[in-house]
Amino acid sequence: MKTMKWLLRRELWEHKGSIFWAPIVVGLAMIAFIGGTLMYNIGVKGITANVVVNGVAVDVGMAFNRMAPAAQNALIHAMATGYVAVAAPLFMVLTVVAFFYCLGALYDERRDRSILFWKSLPLSDQMTVLSKVLTALAVAPLVAIVVGTITSTVLLLVTCGALAMNGARVFGPLLSTPALYLTPLQLAGMLPVYVLWALPTVGWLLMVSAWARSKVFLWAVGTPILAVVIVKWANFLVDGSFNADWFFQNVLARGLGGLIPGIWLAFEHVRPDQLVGVAHRGLDMGAVFTQSWLTLAGPSVWIGALAGGAMIFAAIRLRRWRDEG
């Protein structure tokens, strides 16, 4: 257990810039840009803001305060359950960071010959590769979740402050809504779903990283694309007698896109109307949480997870015998 802890620390030390600082910098930039824009508008144009209702400009505070209690509660609930959606850019950063981390995880140590040092230590290839799997599937996503939650919360409070300056009393009802505190927990609760759906991509990237002697990106991305092109061409020659789209979704998309958070909803064809709350006023994290876990009921995710596990095993074996000479 101590060995794995130190291996994970090693990965974080060596990739602190991409895993730790990149999401923090993006989060701070989002707070500065969005929050700064709100504060600038308040400072330059004053605290009065209008919305258009039925073609008539109405003060924001007046529009909210004149809503029926049921409509106010629905709007507050939508804010409490959907505010983490603002952190979507951070999860796109996570996708890029995890992709290139896996791509270089085993290749870089062979290229700079540091593998000779690490193999001189009493560290097994299995523990080393698994530490990289855990870094990509657990450490990096947890950092993104924490930073995304903090960023979303700060922007939500700034927005509520701007609304309060316009007379819209939203702080009290929002802070007393249980969904406000459950939403980050539901976001973190989808991590096991993310791990299972991302296993094929992580396994493929690590296997290529352990095998390729050069041009690792070209091998990892070009090979699946070339395979899809060949299948499409063969399908054209035989007049569409087999389903080439299935190959595209289950080989190319699953092999390269599994690190995108929420991609499982597209794989399982979850409709957008299944991701909104009962009031239909926007994204409901509770609905997203439920639909995400329901995707594990089908065989697709488990077949992909087994394939990912097999490729991780292949990466372990390749690291043991691969040598740059």
Contacts in CASP RR format, 6 or more apart in sequence:
PFRMAT RR
TARGET T0000
AUTHOR 0000-0000-0000
METHOD contacts of the structure
MODEL  1
MKTMKWLLRRELWEHKGSIFWAPIVVGLAMIAFIGGTLMYNIGVKGITAN
VVVNGVAVDVGMAFNRMAPAAQNALIHAMATGYVAVAAPLFMVLTVVAFF
YCLGALYDERRDRSILFWKSLPLSDQMTVLSKVLTALAVAPLVAIVVGTI
TSTVLLLVTCGALAMNGARVFGPLLSTPALYLTPLQLAGMLPVYVLWALP
TVGWLLMVSAWARSKVFLWAVGTPILAVVIVKWANFLVDGSFNADWFFQN
VLARGLGGLIPGIWLAFEHVRPDQLVGVAHRGLDMGAVFTQSWLTLAGPS
VWIGALAGGAMIFAAIRLRRWRDEG
3 123 0 8 1.000
3 127 0 8 1.000
4 127 0 8 1.000
4 130 0 8 1.000
4 131 0 8 1.000
4 134 0 8 1.000
7 123 0 8 1.000
7 127 0 8 1.000
7 128 0 8 1.000
7 131 0 8 1.000
8 131 0 8 1.000
8 134 0 8 1.000
8 135 0 8 1.000
8 139 0 8 1.000
10 131 0 8 1.000
11 19 0 8 1.000
11 131 0 8 1.000
11 132 0 8 1.000
11 135 0 8 1.000
11 139 0 8 1.000
12 19 0 8 1.000
12 20 0 8 1.000
12 135 0 8 1.000
12 139 0 8 1.000
15 101 0 8 1.000
15 135 0 8 1.000
18 97 0 8 1.000
18 100 0 8 1.000
18 101 0 8 1.000
19 97 0 8 1.000
19 101 0 8 1.000
19 135 0 8 1.000
19 139 0 8 1.000
19 140 0 8 1.000
19 143 0 8 1.000
20 143 0 8 1.000
22 93 0 8 1.000
22 97 0 8 1.000
23 90 0 8 1.000
23 93 0 8 1.000
23 94 0 8 1.000
23 97 0 8 1.000
23 143 0 8 1.000
23 144 0 8 1.000
23 147 0 8 1.000
23 148 0 8 1.000
24 147 0 8 1.000
26 89 0 8 1.000
26 90 0 8 1.000
26 93 0 8 1.000
27 87 0 8 1.000
27 89 0 8 1.000
27 90 0 8 1.000
27 147 0 8 1.000
27 148 0 8 1.000
27 151 0 8 1.000
30 86 0 8 1.000
30 89 0 8 1.000
30 90 0 8 1.000
30 151 0 8 1.000
30 155 0 8 1.000
31 151 0 8 1.000
31 154 0 8 1.000
31 155 0 8 1.000
31 158 0 8 1.000
34 86 0 8 1.000
34 155 0 8 1.000
34 158 0 8 1.000
35 155 0 8 1.000
35 158 0 8 1.000
38 158 0 8 1.000
38 159 0 8 1.000
38 162 0 8 1.000
39 158 0 8 1.000
41 49 0 8 1.000
42 162 0 8 1.000
42 165 0 8 1.000
47 162 0 8 1.000
47 165 0 8 1.000
47 166 0 8 1.000
48 59 0 8 1.000
48 166 0 8 1.000
49 59 0 8 1.000
49 60 0 8 1.000
49 162 0 8 1.000
49 166 0 8 1.000
50 57 0 8 1.000
50 58 0 8 1.000
50 59 0 8 1.000
50 60 0 8 1.000
51 57 0 8 1.000
51 58 0 8 1.000
51 60 0 8 1.000
51 63 0 8 1.000
52 58 0 8 1.000
53 63 0 8 1.000
59 166 0 8 1.000
60 163 0 8 1.000
60 166 0 8 1.000
60 167 0 8 1.000
60 168 0 8 1.000
61 163 0 8 1.000
61 166 0 8 1.000
61 167 0 8 1.000
61 168 0 8 1.000
62 167 0 8 1.000
63 168 0 8 1.000
64 72 0 8 1.000
64 75 0 8 1.000
64 163 0 8 1.000
64 167 0 8 1.000
64 168 0 8 1.000
64 169 0 8 1.000
64 170 0 8 1.000
65 167 0 8 1.000
65 168 0 8 1.000
65 169 0 8 1.000
67 75 0 8 1.000
72 173 0 8 1.000
73 173 0 8 1.000
74 279 0 8 1.000
74 281 0 8 1.000
75 281 0 8 1.000
76 170 0 8 1.000
76 173 0 8 1.000
76 174 0 8 1.000
76 177 0 8 1.000
77 177 0 8 1.000
77 179 0 8 1.000
77 277 0 8 1.000
77 279 0 8 1.000
77 281 0 8 1.000
78 277 0 8 1.000
78 279 0 8 1.000
78 281 0 8 1.000
78 282 0 8 1.000
78 284 0 8 1.000
79 156 0 8 1.000
79 170 0 8 1.000
79 174 0 8 1.000
80 174 0 8 1.000
80 177 0 8 1.000
80 179 0 8 1.000
80 180 0 8 1.000
80 183 0 8 1.000
81 179 0 8 1.000
81 183 0 8 1.000
81 277 0 8 1.000
81 283 0 8 1.000
81 284 0 8 1.000
81 285 0 8 1.000
81 286 0 8 1.000
82 183 0 8 1.000
82 282 0 8 1.000
82 283 0 8 1.000
82 284 0 8 1.000
82 285 0 8 1.000
83 152 0 8 1.000
83 153 0 8 1.000
83 155 0 8 1.000
83 156 0 8 1.000
83 180 0 8 1.000
83 183 0 8 1.000
84 148 0 8 1.000
84 149 0 8 1.000
84 152 0 8 1.000
84 183 0 8 1.000
84 184 0 8 1.000
84 187 0 8 1.000
84 285 0 8 1.000
85 152 0 8 1.000
85 283 0 8 1.000
86 151 0 8 1.000
86 152 0 8 1.000
86 155 0 8 1.000
86 156 0 8 1.000
87 147 0 8 1.000
87 148 0 8 1.000
87 149 0 8 1.000
87 151 0 8 1.000
87 152 0 8 1.000
90 144 0 8 1.000
90 147 0 8 1.000
90 148 0 8 1.000
90 151 0 8 1.000
91 144 0 8 1.000
91 261 0 8 1.000
92 260 0 8 1.000
93 144 0 8 1.000
94 140 0 8 1.000
94 141 0 8 1.000
94 144 0 8 1.000
94 259 0 8 1.000
94 261 0 8 1.000
95 257 0 8 1.000
95 259 0 8 1.000
95 260 0 8 1.000
95 261 0 8 1.000
97 140 0 8 1.000
98 136 0 8 1.000
98 137 0 8 1.000
98 140 0 8 1.000
98 141 0 8 1.000
98 198 0 8 1.000
98 202 0 8 1.000
98 259 0 8 1.000
99 201 0 8 1.000
99 205 0 8 1.000
99 259 0 8 1.000
101 132 0 8 1.000
101 135 0 8 1.000
101 136 0 8 1.000
101 140 0 8 1.000
102 132 0 8 1.000
102 136 0 8 1.000
102 201 0 8 1.000
102 202 0 8 1.000
102 203 0 8 1.000
102 205 0 8 1.000
102 206 0 8 1.000
102 209 0 8 1.000
103 205 0 8 1.000
103 208 0 8 1.000
103 209 0 8 1.000
103 216 0 8 1.000
103 217 0 8 1.000
103 220 0 8 1.000
104 209 0 8 1.000
104 216 0 8 1.000
105 132 0 8 1.000
105 136 0 8 1.000
105 205 0 8 1.000
105 206 0 8 1.000
105 209 0 8 1.000
106 129 0 8 1.000
106 132 0 8 1.000
106 206 0 8 1.000
106 209 0 8 1.000
106 210 0 8 1.000
106 315 0 8 1.000
106 318 0 8 1.000
106 319 0 8 1.000
107 209 0 8 1.000
107 210 0 8 1.000
107 212 0 8 1.000
107 216 0 8 1.000
108 114 0 8 1.000
109 115 0 8 1.000
109 118 0 8 1.000
110 322 0 8 1.000
110 324 0 8 1.000
111 324 0 8 1.000
113 324 0 8 1.000
115 319 0 8 1.000
118 128 0 8 1.000
125 316 0 8 1.000
125 317 0 8 1.000
125 319 0 8 1.000
125 320 0 8 1.000
126 316 0 8 1.000
128 319 0 8 1.000
129 206 0 8 1.000
129 210 0 8 1.000
129 312 0 8 1.000
129 315 0 8 1.000
129 316 0 8 1.000
129 319 0 8 1.000
130 312 0 8 1.000
132 206 0 8 1.000
133 202 0 8 1.000
133 203 0 8 1.000
133 206 0 8 1.000
133 312 0 8 1.000
136 198 0 8 1.000
136 202 0 8 1.000
136 259 0 8 1.000
137 194 0 8 1.000
137 195 0 8 1.000
137 198 0 8 1.000
137 199 0 8 1.000
137 202 0 8 1.000
138 191 0 8 1.000
138 195 0 8 1.000
141 191 0 8 1.000
141 194 0 8 1.000
141 261 0 8 1.000
142 188 0 8 1.000
142 191 0 8 1.000
145 184 0 8 1.000
145 187 0 8 1.000
145 188 0 8 1.000
145 191 0 8 1.000
149 184 0 8 1.000
149 187 0 8 1.000
156 174 0 8 1.000
160 170 0 8 1.000
160 171 0 8 1.000
160 174 0 8 1.000
161 171 0 8 1.000
163 170 0 8 1.000
164 170 0 8 1.000
164 171 0 8 1.000
174 180 0 8 1.000
179 285 0 8 1.000
179 286 0 8 1.000
182 285 0 8 1.000
182 286 0 8 1.000
183 285 0 8 1.000
183 286 0 8 1.000
186 285 0 8 1.000
186 286 0 8 1.000
186 288 0 8 1.000
186 289 0 8 1.000
187 285 0 8 1.000
187 289 0 8 1.000
189 289 0 8 1.000
190 261 0 8 1.000
190 262 0 8 1.000
190 288 0 8 1.000
190 289 0 8 1.000
190 292 0 8 1.000
190 293 0 8 1.000
193 264 0 8 1.000
193 292 0 8 1.000
193 293 0 8 1.000
193 295 0 8 1.000
193 296 0 8 1.000
194 261 0 8 1.000
194 262 0 8 1.000
196 296 0 8 1.000
196 301 0 8 1.000
196 302 0 8 1.000
196 305 0 8 1.000
197 258 0 8 1.000
197 262 0 8 1.000
197 263 0 8 1.000
197 264 0 8 1.000
197 267 0 8 1.000
197 295 0 8 1.000
197 301 0 8 1.000
198 258 0 8 1.000
198 259 0 8 1.000
199 304 0 8 1.000
199 305 0 8 1.000
199 307 0 8 1.000
199 308 0 8 1.000
199 309 0 8 1.000
199 312 0 8 1.000
200 254 0 8 1.000
200 255 0 8 1.000
200 258 0 8 1.000
200 304 0 8 1.000
200 305 0 8 1.000
200 307 0 8 1.000
200 308 0 8 1.000
200 311 0 8 1.000
201 254 0 8 1.000
201 255 0 8 1.000
201 256 0 8 1.000
201 257 0 8 1.000
201 258 0 8 1.000
201 259 0 8 1.000
202 259 0 8 1.000
202 308 0 8 1.000
202 312 0 8 1.000
203 308 0 8 1.000
203 309 0 8 1.000
203 311 0 8 1.000
203 312 0 8 1.000
203 315 0 8 1.000
204 220 0 8 1.000
204 255 0 8 1.000
204 256 0 8 1.000
204 308 0 8 1.000
204 311 0 8 1.000
205 220 0 8 1.000
206 311 0 8 1.000
206 312 0 8 1.000
206 315 0 8 1.000
207 311 0 8 1.000
207 312 0 8 1.000
207 314 0 8 1.000
207 315 0 8 1.000
207 318 0 8 1.000
208 216 0 8 1.000
208 219 0 8 1.000
208 220 0 8 1.000
208 223 0 8 1.000
209 216 0 8 1.000
209 220 0 8 1.000
209 315 0 8 1.000
210 314 0 8 1.000
210 315 0 8 1.000
210 318 0 8 1.000
210 319 0 8 1.000
210 322 0 8 1.000
211 219 0 8 1.000
211 318 0 8 1.000
211 322 0 8 1.000
212 219 0 8 1.000
212 220 0 8 1.000
213 324 0 8 1.000
220 256 0 8 1.000
221 256 0 8 1.000
224 251 0 8 1.000
224 252 0 8 1.000
224 255 0 8 1.000
224 256 0 8 1.000
225 252 0 8 1.000
227 247 0 8 1.000
227 251 0 8 1.000
227 252 0 8 1.000
228 244 0 8 1.000
228 247 0 8 1.000
228 248 0 8 1.000
228 251 0 8 1.000
228 252 0 8 1.000
231 244 0 8 1.000
231 247 0 8 1.000
231 248 0 8 1.000
232 244 0 8 1.000
232 248 0 8 1.000
234 244 0 8 1.000
235 241 0 8 1.000
235 242 0 8 1.000
235 244 0 8 1.000
249 267 0 8 1.000
250 300 0 8 1.000
253 263 0 8 1.000
253 267 0 8 1.000
254 267 0 8 1.000
254 304 0 8 1.000
257 263 0 8 1.000
262 292 0 8 1.000
264 292 0 8 1.000
264 295 0 8 1.000
264 301 0 8 1.000
265 275 0 8 1.000
265 288 0 8 1.000
265 291 0 8 1.000
265 292 0 8 1.000
265 295 0 8 1.000
267 295 0 8 1.000
267 300 0 8 1.000
268 294 0 8 1.000
268 295 0 8 1.000
268 298 0 8 1.000
268 300 0 8 1.000
270 291 0 8 1.000
270 295 0 8 1.000
273 280 0 8 1.000
274 287 0 8 1.000
274 291 0 8 1.000
275 283 0 8 1.000
275 284 0 8 1.000
275 287 0 8 1.000
275 288 0 8 1.000
275 291 0 8 1.000
276 282 0 8 1.000
276 283 0 8 1.000
276 284 0 8 1.000
276 287 0 8 1.000
277 284 0 8 1.000
277 286 0 8 1.000
277 287 0 8 1.000
295 301 0 8 1.000
296 302 0 8 1.000
END
